Amino acid sequence: MKPFPFPLPLVLDGSTGVMLSAAGMPEGVCTEQWVLEHPDILRAIQQKYVQAGSQAVYAPTFCANRVKLAGYGLADRVTEMNRALVALSRDAVGEQILVGGDMTSLGLFLKPFGEASFEDFVKVYREQAEALESAGVDFFIVETLMSLAEARAAVTAIRSVSEKPVWITVTCDERGRMLSGTSAAAALVVLQGMGVDAFGLNCSVGPDAMVPVLREIAPYAQIPLIVKPNAGLPCVENGCTVFHLTPEEFASHTRDFAACGVAVFGGCCGTDDRHIAALARELKQIAVQPPCGDAERVCASDREIFPLDDSMSFGERIMASDELADDLMDADEEDTDGVWLHIEDETGLAAFEENQYLVRKPLKLTASMQELLFAAFRVYQGRAVCEKQAWTPELAAFGAISQE
């Protein structure tokens, strides 16, 4: 794995949305547009975070993608708004503080459960990534993700326009599961295999609930882990959402996080500059060491991980066809360690893309042509094996593991 490009530990900012609301932002407005109309409020918020100890801030570009902006009639302003919002953050914090290009979930679902294809996801993310790259961000952060497909599409899009660091943080429940059912371990293994620079958790739960999930994924982590928890679970009081975790209580979990390999720390919903100040103070007393786990020989479906061994059997070759759904369900019941799927033509590729959610074992992919094999690895929302003679750096960019 390549070295992390910034000094560790790294302190991020806290919530922007909470502080914008406290400063008067009404509910239901487009946050990005409101920030551009009230630049001094954003400057003051980010300057408070820097004074509290933040070494990096997220530009307020969270929902500045075509899908989200379309809800406000602003879909044609993606490039303009992203550039202006990054420039605003840079002006607020100066050149010595890192500015991240913030991206998030699109709220779309892949076929056959939704109307979007993987390439639809990539197209939307690429447009925003191009704007953020041209705006001069120091890194990309794709956060609060609820599906592995969105994470993979975002990484694919960013890598097509930039060589800057890419960080991913997903949101999980207390069981360590994303909304799509993906385990945090599977998300880590897949995205780490694609070459992301850091991976972690944000939002959803408080810091106490994140510790067990981090302990579960740490043995597989070969890159720095990120935590950006909420200030506890949200409560509704007098019609308002409130978070009750004090800055000291929030920071009290920092040592446990560091023991799991966390090296990038921040706060999400309900946190403010006081929480970040407490976190920064706590980190001065803690030795931080990024993890050194082992995931080189670990496959993953879109939900689970599967450590490999040399004796693993992938069974008889299945030809991807119109009958693929039945074939994959049969393969799941067979007494084999994995599934071997062959892509013969474009029809087979389409069948695989539509039915891949039925893969419940380690997957080996082969194809009649290298172009089809690359396309299959590109759309597979997991991490699979390819035959040694077919392995290439291009396949490795999508997590392909060479069969020993």
N, C-alpha and C positions, 0 to 999 in steps of 0.2 A: 504494500500500500504506500502511496505517495505521502510525504510528510505534510502535516497540517500547516497552512501558510501563515497563520497568525499566532502570536504568543498565547500560551495557555497558563492558567485558566483565563477564560474570557467572560466578561460580565456584559450581558445584554441589557436592553431596556425592559420596562414592564408594560402594562396595558396602555395602549393609546386611546382606545374607544372609551374606556371609563373616564379618563381625564378630559376627553373632548366633551363628553356628556356633562361632566361636572362644570365645564367652562361655558355651557349653554347650547351645545349642539342639539337640535330637536330630534325626536324620534322620527323615523321614516324617511329622512333625507338621504341623498347620496353623500356618504362620508367624504369621499375624495373631492367632490365638487365643493362641499362646505368648507373643507380645509383650505382649498385654493382661494375661497372667498374670505377666509379669516386666517391668513398666514401667520399673524403675530401670535395667535393662540397655539398653533403647532410649534412654532419656534420656542415659546416659553416652556412647553411640555418637554420637548427634547433637551433643552438646556438644563432643565431640572434633573433629568435622568443622568446627563453627563456629570453634573455637580454631585449626584448621589453615587457615582462610580461606574456608570455604564461606559464601556469601551467600544460599544457598537450599538447602533440604533437601526430600527427597521423604518425605511421610508414608508409613508402612509399610502402605499399602492396596493393594499390588501385585495380589494375587489376591483382594481382598475383593469379588468379584462373585458373583452367584447361581450361575453354572455351576461355578466353582472351589470355592466354599464347600460346594456340595452334596456333594462328595466326602467331606466330613467331617461331614455331617449338620447343616450350619449355614446352609443356604440362606435360612432365614427371619430371619437376623440381619444382613443386608446393611446396613441403615440404622444399626442400633445399633453395629455394629463399625466402620464407616467414621467415624462421628462420634467414637467413643471414640479411635480411632487418630489422627485429626487433632488432637484435643484433647491427646493425649499429646505429639505433636511440637511443638505450639504451646507447651505448658508447658516443654518441653525447651529450645527455642531463643529464646523470647520473641517480642515483636512486631516487632523490627527485622530479623529474618531471615525471608525468604520461605518459605512452606510450600506445597508442591505436592501436589495430589491425584493420586496415582499409580494408573494403570490399565494393563492389559496385554491380551495375546492371550487369547481365550476357548478356543482349542484346538478350535474348530468349523470346519466347511467348508461353503461355500455349495452349494446345489443347482446343478447335478445331481450334483456330486461328493460332496456331503454331504447332511445332512438339514435343515439350517437355511436359512431365507430371510434376505435382507438385513434385513427388519423384525424378525426374531427377534434378530439381532445388536443392532439399535438398542434394542430393549426391554431387553435385559440391561444394556447400557451406560448407558441412561437411568436405570435404578434406582440404579446406583452413583453416577452423576453428580449426581443429585438429593441423595443423602446427602452427597456431598463439598461441594456448593454450600451446603447448610444448615449444614455444619460450619465454613464460613468459610475455605476454602482461598484462596490468593492467585492460583493458576493451576492448570490441569489439564495433566498430562503423561501421555500414552499411549505406553508404551515397549515395547521388545522385540517389536514387531509383525512377524509373518511373512507377512501378507497385506494387500493394499491394501483388500480388502473390509472387514476389521476396522477399519482406520484410518478409512475413510470413514464407517462406521457409528458409530464412537466420536465423530467430529467432529459428525455429524448429531445424535447424542444429546445431547452436551454443549451444543451451540448451542440446543437446544430448552429448556434449563433455566437457562442462564447466559450472561452476556456477558463473563466473565473470559477472560484469555488461554488459548489452547489450543496446546500444543506436542506434536509427534509425533516419536518416534524409532523407526526401523525397524532390524531386524537383517538384515545381508547377509553373503554369503560374500565371498571375495576378488575375485570377478568383479563385485561390486556388485549381486548378485541376491538378492532375498528368497526364502524357501522356496517361495512361490507362483510364482516365475519373474519377478516384477515387477522391473524395473530401478529403481535408486534414483532415477534421473532422472525416470522416469514417476511414481513415488510423489511426488516433490517437486512436479512440475508439477500433478498432480491435486489434491493437498492444499493447495498454495499457492493454486490456483484457487478452493478452497473457503474460503479466508480464514484458514487457521491462522496463528499468530503467529510460530512458529519450527519448523524441521524439521531432523532430523539422523539420526545413526547411534548405536546403542549395542550393546554386547555383541558376541558372536560372534567377533570378531577383535581383535588388538592394534592399537595406534595406527599402526604402520607400514603395515598393510594398508588402513587407512581413508583415508590420504592420496590415493591414486590415485582412489578413488571420489568423494571430495570435489572433486577437481580436475575430474572429469567433470560433476558436477552444478552447480558454481559458476556457469557461464555462464547458467544458467536461474534462479538463486536471486535472489529479490527480498526475502527475509526473512532474519533472522539464522539461521545454521546452528549446530547443536548437535553436540558430540561427547562421548561417554561410553564410551570404549573399555575393553576388558579389560586387565589387566596382562599382556598377551601371551597366547599360546595356552595352554590348560590342559594339564597333564600329570598322569598318574596315577602316584603313587609310594607304595608300601606301602599300596595300597588307598585312598589319599586323593587328591583333586584339588588340585593346587598350581599357582600362577602364579609365574613366576620374574622378571618384569620389575621391576627396582628402581624406587624413586620417581624417581631422576634419569633413568633410561632412559625411563620413562613420560613424564616432562615434556619430554624432549628434542624431541618432535615438535610442541610447542606453536606454535612459529614457523611451521612448515609449515601447520598448521591455520589459523592466523590469516590467512595469505596466501590461503587458499581462501574466506575470508569467515566462518569460524567466530567466533562472539562469545559463545557459551555453552559452558562447559567443565566436565567432571566425569569421574568414573571409574565403571566397572562391575565385573564379576566380578574378584576378586583384588586390587582396590584398597582401601586403607584411608586413615586420616587422614594418614599419611606421604606417600602419593602426592598427596593433595590439597594438602598443604603445599608440596611441590615444584612442583606446577602453579601455585599462587598466587604463589610466588616468581618463576617464569619469566614469568608474565603482567605483572609489574611492569616488565619490560624490553622489552615488545612493544607496538607500536601495533596496535589492533584496529579494523577497519573492516568493518561488515556488507556483504554483497555487493550489487551493483546490476545483476544480470543482467536478461535480457529473456525473458519467457515469456508475454507477453500474447497472442501469436498462435501458441501451441503447443498442439496436440491431444495426446491420449495414449489408448492402449488400456489394458487392465489389465496390459500388459507393456512397451510401448515408447512413445517420444515421436515426434511428427510436426510439425515446423515447417510453418506454413501460408504460402501466398502467394496473391495475388489471382487468379492464373490457374489455381488448382486446380480440377479437375473432379471432381465427386462421382458422376458416372455417372447411369444411369437409376434412378428411384425404385423401391425394393423395399418391398413391402407385408409387414409382419410377419404371419406366419401359421404354420400347422402345418408348412409347407415351409421355414421360415426357415433351418434348418441347412443345407439344400442350397443355398439362395439365397446365403447368406453365403460358403460355400465356393466357389461359382461366382464371386462378386464378387471374391474374393481373387485369382482367376486372370485376371480381366479387365484390360484395359489402361486403367485409370482411376486417378486419384490417390487417390480416397476412396470411401466408401460412403454412399449416401443411403437412410435407412431411415424409413418412415412407419408410425406407430402409428394404426390406425383405431379399435380398440376394446380392451376388456379382454383379449380372447383374444390379440390381437396383442401387448399389453403383456406378458402372461405368457410368450409365445413369445420375446420379446426378452430378458426377464430370464433365461430358462433357457439361451438360445443365444448370449448376448453374448460369451462367451469365444472365439467364432469370428471376431470382428471383428479384423482384422489391418491395417487402414488407418485413416486419419482418418475420423471418423464425423460425418455430419450427421443430426440428428434433427428430424422434423416429426410433427405429430399432428393428428387431426381436431378435438380440443378442447384448450384450454390445460391443463385438469386432467390429461389423458393425457400431454401433453408434460412437465409438471412431474414426474409419476410416472416417466416414462422417464428423465429426467435424474437423478432421485433414486436409481434402482436401477442406473444405468450405472456400472460400476467403472472409469471412465476420464474423459476430458474431451472433450466434443464441441461441435460447432457447431450453432447454431440460426439460423433466418432472422431478419433484422434486426427485422421487424415483430412477431415473437413474443417477442423478448428482454425479460425483466423482471428486477428485482432478485432475485425469488424463484428464478429459474433461475440467476442469477449465483451464488447461494449454493451451487450444486452445480457451479460451474465453467463454466457455459455461455458459449461465445464467440459473439458476434454476428457473423453473416456480413456481410462488407463488400459 
